């Protein structure tokens, strides 16, 4: 039997490891953007990697304003968010060359929102056969690329982002 090691998952499992505050409101303000998994931010929005991704290259796009309703975003902020989403999808296609991409937003706890008070888009690259028996039977997802390596692969493409 082979052993599958995923030591970074302990932070997720350990209740004491929960971060205080909203990641979308704080991470882009840190001096070490890589530690916060922040790839880029515009005047009104932020793009960061998901710390607990469904697939390699799983991105989160959020407004800087702490808001849980799209309808409450002023047009300028909504436009900025939409443009950052559009460009992030194109960068994901260019870097990972996936067979497809899931783009979605979970609004509300019962819809699956892990951070229900701050709306955010998910960009999840998909490939043929990327789901196998592990998540279904073993309740384990195998990630073929370390999160830090994913960040390093994507980061250079976000330096020239224009919103």
trRosetta pair geometry for C-beta under 8 A, 3 or more apart (Angstrom, degrees):
i j d omega theta_ij theta_ji phi_ij phi_ji
4 140 6.5 98 103 160 154 150
4 142 6.8 -92 -142 -102 133 96
6 9 4.5 42 125 -11 106 121
6 140 7.7 177 1 -157 147 106
6 143 7.6 98 -117 27 117 105
7 10 6.1 -21 -177 -5 57 112
8 11 6.4 -30 179 14 58 110
8 147 7.1 -160 153 6 171 128
9 12 5.3 -53 -166 37 58 115
9 13 6.0 53 141 -20 81 106
9 52 7.9 86 -119 -120 73 100
10 13 5.4 -58 -140 43 38 110
10 14 5.5 34 162 -20 73 111
10 17 7.5 121 126 -31 68 157
11 14 6.1 -51 -132 39 24 107
11 17 4.3 -157 -158 163 64 156
11 51 8.0 -78 97 159 132 127
12 17 7.3 -66 -47 83 16 134
12 51 7.9 168 -73 121 104 106
12 52 5.6 90 -93 -91 140 133
14 17 4.2 77 86 -9 105 113
15 18 6.4 -18 -178 -20 50 109
19 23 6.4 71 88 -71 146 94
21 25 6.6 -116 170 71 100 111
21 26 5.1 58 130 -30 135 144
22 25 4.1 62 80 14 109 111
22 26 6.4 144 78 -5 58 95
22 66 5.9 124 47 -116 167 112
22 115 6.8 108 -142 -164 86 127
22 117 6.8 -104 -98 86 126 112
22 118 5.2 109 -161 -30 133 147
23 26 6.3 -76 -135 50 27 94
23 27 5.1 21 -176 -27 73 120
23 36 7.7 163 -164 -165 91 94
23 48 7.5 -128 145 77 111 160
23 115 7.0 -101 31 -90 102 156
24 27 7.1 -25 -96 24 18 105
24 28 8.0 11 -170 -6 43 108
24 46 6.1 168 -155 56 75 131
24 48 7.8 -152 -104 18 66 132
24 60 7.6 -111 -88 135 103 124
24 62 4.1 -64 -137 106 134 156
24 63 7.7 55 162 69 131 45
24 64 7.4 -164 154 -122 88 35
24 66 7.4 142 88 -101 107 69
24 115 7.1 144 -10 134 114 155
24 118 4.7 -177 43 147 138 148
24 120 6.2 -149 -83 -72 143 126
25 64 7.2 99 -115 -171 56 61
25 66 5.3 0 -76 -72 128 105
25 118 7.0 -130 -33 -102 95 151
26 29 5.8 -75 -162 37 43 111
26 30 7.0 51 151 -39 76 96
26 36 7.8 -145 112 -133 76 134
27 30 5.9 -41 -161 6 41 116
27 33 7.7 86 157 -139 83 60
27 36 3.5 155 -163 -176 95 126
27 37 7.0 -30 -174 52 145 73
27 38 5.1 165 135 -52 104 115
27 46 7.3 130 76 168 99 152
27 48 6.1 36 105 -94 147 157
28 33 7.2 24 -132 -121 50 98
28 36 7.1 -161 -62 120 33 148
28 38 4.9 149 -95 -132 66 152
28 41 4.4 69 -150 -54 140 153
28 46 4.5 -120 -54 -115 141 133
28 48 7.5 -124 -65 -59 89 118
28 64 7.1 -81 53 -109 146 101
30 33 6.6 155 81 -81 91 44
30 35 6.7 -98 131 72 145 106
30 36 4.8 145 43 -37 138 137
30 38 7.5 155 48 7 101 134
32 35 4.0 38 118 12 119 117
32 36 6.7 137 98 -7 71 88
33 36 5.7 -67 -152 50 37 105
33 38 4.2 -90 -163 69 91 103
33 39 7.7 152 154 -68 119 12
34 37 7.2 32 -173 -82 35 32
34 38 7.8 -92 -61 48 21 67
34 148 7.9 53 175 -136 109 82
34 151 6.0 108 -146 153 86 144
34 155 7.3 -13 -97 -92 96 147
36 48 6.9 -71 134 -131 84 134
37 48 4.8 85 110 -177 87 100
37 49 4.1 -104 -178 50 114 92
37 50 7.8 -140 148 13 151 8
37 51 6.2 -154 -12 -73 161 78
37 147 7.4 -47 -107 168 120 116
37 151 6.3 -114 -132 -97 70 125
38 41 6.5 -19 -176 -37 121 105
38 46 6.3 -54 -137 -171 107 111
38 47 7.5 110 -160 82 63 49
38 48 4.7 -45 -100 -98 52 102
39 47 5.0 -49 61 104 107 97
39 48 6.1 171 5 -106 80 37
39 49 6.6 97 -38 -35 107 82
39 59 7.3 -44 11 -128 143 113
39 151 7.3 -152 -84 -145 90 76
39 154 5.8 -49 -120 121 135 116
39 155 5.8 -143 -135 -104 82 61
39 158 4.3 127 157 -12 99 173
40 46 7.6 177 97 -152 49 52
40 47 5.1 14 57 48 84 107
40 84 7.6 -165 98 -145 111 109
40 158 3.9 -144 -37 171 122 117
40 159 7.6 -153 -90 -74 113 26
40 161 4.7 64 -174 28 163 151
41 45 6.6 -165 -153 99 69 47
41 46 4.2 -17 -107 -107 102 74
41 47 7.0 -170 -81 20 52 64
41 64 7.1 76 -166 -74 121 113
42 45 5.0 18 46 50 104 84
42 46 7.8 -149 24 -71 65 38
42 80 5.4 -165 105 -174 136 109
42 83 7.6 65 -57 85 174 109
42 84 5.5 -136 -2 -74 131 122
42 161 7.2 -105 -71 128 96 117
42 163 3.7 -33 -119 65 147 137
43 80 6.0 -101 63 -131 92 150
43 163 7.0 -143 13 101 84 105
44 63 5.9 -28 154 -148 89 83
44 64 5.6 -134 -170 19 40 104
44 65 7.1 -13 -164 -13 90 96
44 76 6.9 152 -43 126 156 84
44 77 4.3 -153 -177 -127 148 74
44 80 4.0 98 52 82 118 155
44 81 6.6 -77 109 -47 108 78
45 61 6.5 11 176 -177 122 85
45 62 6.6 168 -155 90 77 36
45 63 5.4 -56 -100 -110 76 44
45 64 6.3 -127 -84 -24 20 80
45 77 7.5 137 -53 -167 88 72
45 80 5.1 179 -10 129 112 98
45 81 4.6 154 -88 -96 136 61
45 84 4.4 -150 100 9 143 157
45 163 7.0 -83 45 146 114 168
46 61 7.5 175 87 -149 47 46
46 62 5.5 -14 58 62 90 85
46 63 7.9 67 15 162 78 8
46 64 6.0 100 -23 -78 101 77
46 84 7.9 62 40 171 8 161
47 59 5.9 -5 -171 -175 96 120
47 60 7.2 161 -153 82 49 50
47 61 5.1 -12 -102 -101 81 77
47 84 5.8 -159 -48 171 111 114
47 88 5.2 -174 -128 -92 145 135
47 158 6.8 -148 80 -132 129 137
47 161 7.9 -165 25 -118 137 169
48 59 7.1 150 82 -157 30 71
48 60 5.3 -19 67 60 80 98
48 62 7.8 -22 20 17 102 106
49 53 7.1 -45 174 -65 90 118
49 57 8.0 -96 -126 -147 99 24
49 58 6.9 86 -164 80 71 65
49 59 6.2 -58 -105 -106 48 59
49 60 7.3 70 160 14 7 88
49 147 6.6 143 133 -164 142 95
49 150 6.4 126 -134 109 146 117
49 151 5.7 -96 -16 -86 152 87
49 154 7.3 145 -74 49 113 149
50 53 4.5 124 81 -86 108 70
50 54 7.4 11 88 1 155 71
50 58 4.2 -45 31 113 125 110
50 59 6.8 -153 -19 -105 87 8
50 60 5.4 113 -72 -34 80 105
50 122 7.2 28 -63 -131 137 95
51 147 7.1 30 -142 -141 47 155
53 56 6.8 90 123 -90 152 22
53 57 7.6 115 -155 51 149 31
53 58 3.5 160 -140 31 101 131
53 124 7.7 153 -167 -120 89 91
53 143 6.7 96 74 -112 107 132
53 147 7.1 162 -1 -102 120 97
53 150 7.7 -17 -17 70 162 176
54 58 5.4 124 36 -93 73 145
54 122 7.9 52 11 178 126 133
54 124 5.2 -8 67 -133 122 135
54 141 7.0 -110 -151 -148 46 165
55 58 5.5 127 58 -55 63 100
55 124 5.3 101 32 -171 112 90
55 125 5.6 -132 110 69 131 73
55 126 6.6 -167 -32 -88 172 52
55 127 7.9 159 -157 9 140 89
55 130 6.0 16 -114 170 124 142
55 143 7.7 164 -145 -118 30 84
56 96 6.9 164 107 -122 102 131
56 125 6.8 -40 83 60 69 122
56 143 6.4 130 -64 -161 81 89
56 144 6.6 -57 -41 57 132 82
56 145 4.5 57 -113 44 133 119
56 150 5.3 -160 -160 -101 85 124
57 92 5.6 120 169 -140 126 97
57 95 7.0 166 -116 93 129 117
57 96 4.8 -45 -55 -58 164 149
57 98 7.5 -145 71 -49 150 124
57 123 7.7 -69 140 113 87 96
57 124 7.8 124 94 -148 82 37
57 125 4.5 23 81 7 131 127
57 150 5.9 -147 -64 -157 51 116
57 153 8.0 -70 -84 88 92 124
57 154 6.7 140 -123 -68 81 129
58 122 6.8 -17 -169 -166 92 94
58 123 7.0 165 -155 83 43 58
58 124 5.0 6 -114 -108 88 76
58 125 7.4 -120 -69 19 54 76
59 88 5.5 -153 120 174 160 129
59 92 6.6 -120 -3 -74 131 126
59 122 7.4 146 80 -160 53 45
59 123 4.2 -1 56 53 101 108
59 154 7.9 173 -79 -159 115 162
60 120 5.0 10 -173 165 98 133
60 121 7.0 151 -158 76 47 53
60 122 6.3 -20 -100 -100 66 59
60 123 7.8 -152 -66 19 23 79
61 81 6.7 125 147 -166 106 78
61 84 5.5 164 -152 113 120 106
61 85 4.8 155 108 -87 167 77
61 88 5.8 -162 -73 23 126 160
61 120 6.3 156 73 -164 41 77
61 121 4.2 -10 56 54 100 107
61 123 6.8 57 -14 -18 109 109
62 81 7.7 -42 169 -130 17 110
62 118 6.1 33 -160 149 136 106
62 119 6.7 158 -135 96 85 54
62 120 3.8 -36 -82 -102 99 98
62 121 7.4 -167 -68 20 52 67
63 67 5.8 -8 71 39 134 115
63 73 5.9 -155 -79 -111 161 127
63 77 5.6 49 -138 171 126 113
63 80 7.8 94 -118 84 84 106
63 81 5.2 -45 -75 -81 85 127
63 118 8.0 -144 59 -170 79 87
63 119 6.9 33 18 70 102 95
65 73 6.9 155 60 -113 138 84
65 77 6.1 0 3 -155 131 154
66 117 6.9 1 180 138 96 99
66 118 5.5 -65 -144 -98 65 103
67 72 5.4 -158 -158 87 124 118
67 73 6.1 142 107 -70 163 83
67 118 6.8 70 51 -132 38 58
67 119 6.1 -37 101 17 77 104
68 107 7.3 122 172 -148 84 83
68 116 6.5 30 -131 152 131 61
68 117 5.3 -82 -64 -158 122 34
68 118 6.4 -71 -79 -71 73 17
68 119 5.4 131 -142 -41 36 86
69 72 4.3 77 81 2 106 108
69 73 7.7 -163 101 -19 63 76
69 119 6.9 -178 -23 -37 11 136
70 73 5.9 -46 -163 12 44 114
70 78 6.9 80 -170 -116 82 112
70 119 6.3 -156 -58 162 70 172
73 77 4.5 -126 -173 92 99 113
73 78 4.4 129 109 -62 123 87
73 81 6.9 -33 -174 2 162 142
74 77 5.0 84 58 13 78 104
74 78 7.0 -150 92 -7 35 91
75 78 5.6 -59 -141 40 30 111
75 79 6.0 32 160 -21 67 108
76 79 5.8 -54 -147 36 27 113
76 80 6.4 29 153 -19 62 107
77 80 5.6 -52 -147 36 32 114
77 81 6.3 35 153 -20 64 106
78 81 5.7 -54 -148 37 30 113
78 82 6.2 30 154 -19 65 108
79 82 5.7 -55 -145 37 29 111
79 83 6.3 28 156 -18 64 107
80 83 5.9 -56 -147 36 27 109
80 84 6.4 26 155 -17 63 107
80 163 5.5 83 -150 160 77 123
81 84 5.9 -57 -149 37 28 109
81 85 6.3 32 151 -21 63 107
81 121 7.8 138 171 -10 101 120
82 85 5.5 -53 -149 35 32 115
82 86 6.3 34 152 -21 65 105
83 86 5.6 -50 -146 34 33 113
83 87 6.3 26 158 -12 66 106
83 163 4.8 142 104 -132 125 94
84 87 6.0 -56 -143 42 30 106
84 88 6.1 32 156 -22 64 111
84 161 7.4 46 -125 179 78 132
84 163 5.4 -7 -67 -90 83 149
85 88 5.8 -59 -145 37 25 112
85 89 6.5 29 156 -22 62 104
85 103 7.4 88 -177 -154 113 129
85 121 5.3 37 -113 51 119 166
85 123 7.4 168 -152 -60 75 118
86 89 6.0 -56 -155 31 28 111
86 90 6.8 22 151 -14 62 107
87 90 5.6 -55 -151 38 36 111
87 91 6.3 37 152 -19 68 104
87 161 5.8 119 134 -139 148 95
87 162 7.8 171 -100 51 158 55
87 163 7.1 -121 7 -71 145 95
88 91 5.6 -50 -144 36 33 111
88 92 6.3 38 153 -22 64 105
88 123 5.7 -165 125 -14 113 163
88 158 8.0 20 -105 -103 78 105
89 92 5.7 -54 -150 35 30 114
89 93 6.5 32 151 -20 63 104
89 101 6.2 136 -147 122 94 166
89 103 6.7 -21 -95 -80 124 131
89 123 5.9 -148 -88 -130 71 134
90 93 5.6 -51 -150 34 33 113
90 94 6.3 32 153 -19 65 107
91 94 5.6 -56 -147 38 33 112
91 95 6.0 19 161 -10 69 112
91 154 6.8 83 144 -154 119 90
91 157 4.6 141 -151 135 113 130
91 158 6.5 48 -145 -71 167 73
91 161 7.9 -40 -52 -86 142 102
92 95 6.2 -61 -137 43 25 101
92 96 5.7 -20 -179 23 65 116
92 98 7.0 -14 147 4 96 120
92 101 6.3 97 108 -109 135 136
92 123 5.7 -154 -39 148 161 130
92 125 5.5 -159 173 -66 114 108
92 154 7.8 -2 -93 -120 62 117
93 96 7.2 -71 -120 55 13 80
93 97 6.9 56 180 -96 52 37
93 98 6.9 -91 -113 34 55 84
93 101 7.0 -75 -71 -40 87 135
94 97 7.6 -9 -178 -61 13 69
94 157 6.6 163 85 -138 126 147
95 153 6.0 122 -177 145 124 98
95 154 5.7 66 178 -101 176 68
95 157 5.8 -112 -61 -15 120 158
96 125 4.7 -29 106 -129 154 167
98 101 5.9 109 78 -68 138 76
98 125 3.6 -166 -59 -167 148 98
98 126 5.6 93 176 52 128 40
98 127 5.6 -113 -147 -64 77 76
99 126 6.1 -72 64 104 87 74
99 127 5.0 109 6 -127 107 47
99 128 5.3 72 -22 -26 169 79
100 125 7.9 142 87 -163 43 51
100 126 4.6 -24 74 67 88 111
100 127 7.9 177 31 -76 72 27
101 123 6.2 -14 -175 -167 118 82
101 124 6.7 148 -163 75 64 47
101 125 5.6 -36 -105 -105 81 49
101 126 6.4 178 -92 13 25 88
102 122 7.1 -8 112 110 96 103
102 123 7.6 156 83 -157 57 34
102 124 4.3 -9 58 60 103 105
102 126 6.0 77 -18 -34 91 123
103 121 6.4 -7 -170 -176 87 112
103 122 7.0 169 -149 84 39 60
103 123 5.7 -2 -104 -105 79 67
103 124 7.8 -170 -72 24 36 71
104 121 7.2 150 82 -156 24 68
104 122 5.2 -14 64 54 75 103
104 124 7.8 -17 23 10 99 111
105 119 6.4 18 -164 -168 125 95
105 120 6.9 173 -128 88 89 36
105 121 5.3 -52 -75 -102 95 58
105 122 7.0 169 -82 9 41 80
106 111 4.6 172 -166 119 75 97
106 112 4.1 -95 -141 79 142 86
106 113 4.1 -178 114 -69 101 67
106 114 7.6 67 76 -2 141 64
106 122 7.5 33 -8 -11 93 124
107 111 5.4 22 61 55 49 159
107 113 6.4 36 -127 -54 9 132
107 116 7.9 89 -169 -146 36 78
107 119 6.6 0 -103 -114 88 101
108 111 4.5 84 66 9 87 108
108 113 5.7 142 70 9 20 127
108 116 5.9 42 -138 -144 22 116
109 112 7.9 115 179 -13 31 8
109 113 5.7 -81 -85 57 34 93
109 116 4.9 -39 -59 -73 73 151
113 116 4.0 108 106 -91 129 73
115 118 5.3 -28 141 50 114 94
115 120 6.8 34 72 12 118 127
126 130 5.8 -147 -157 34 63 144
127 130 4.5 106 58 -48 81 115
129 132 6.8 24 -177 -67 73 96
131 135 6.3 -63 -148 39 85 128
131 136 7.6 82 169 -35 98 104
132 135 7.5 111 62 17 52 83
132 136 7.7 -120 118 12 36 107
132 142 7.9 -13 45 28 116 119
133 136 5.5 -80 -149 54 42 107
133 137 4.7 -3 175 14 90 120
133 138 6.9 75 130 -3 78 97
134 137 7.0 -57 -110 53 13 83
134 138 4.8 -42 -154 48 53 122
134 140 5.0 -75 174 81 97 83
134 141 6.4 125 114 -109 115 28
134 142 5.3 31 97 -16 174 101
135 138 7.2 -32 -63 63 13 78
135 139 6.7 37 -159 -127 44 24
135 140 6.6 -123 -87 70 48 32
135 141 4.9 27 -81 -82 107 77
143 146 7.6 105 118 -90 116 29
143 147 7.8 9 147 -53 153 73
145 149 5.1 -121 -179 87 93 121
145 150 5.3 112 120 -61 120 91
145 153 7.8 -22 176 -3 147 145
146 149 4.5 88 62 7 85 107
146 150 7.1 -150 94 -8 43 85
147 150 5.5 -52 -149 34 34 114
147 151 6.5 38 152 -22 65 102
148 151 5.5 -48 -150 32 34 115
148 152 6.5 33 153 -17 65 105
149 152 5.7 -52 -146 38 33 111
149 153 6.3 36 153 -22 64 107
150 153 5.7 -57 -149 35 30 113
150 154 6.3 14 159 -8 66 112
151 154 6.2 -70 -148 44 26 100
151 155 5.8 37 161 -41 68 109
152 155 6.0 -38 -129 16 26 118
154 157 5.9 -74 -169 40 51 110
154 158 6.5 37 147 -19 84 112
155 158 5.9 -68 -152 35 36 108
155 159 7.2 52 155 -41 67 91
156 159 5.9 -34 -160 -1 41 117
157 160 7.5 -65 -173 35 37 94
158 161 5.1 -9 -165 -30 60 122
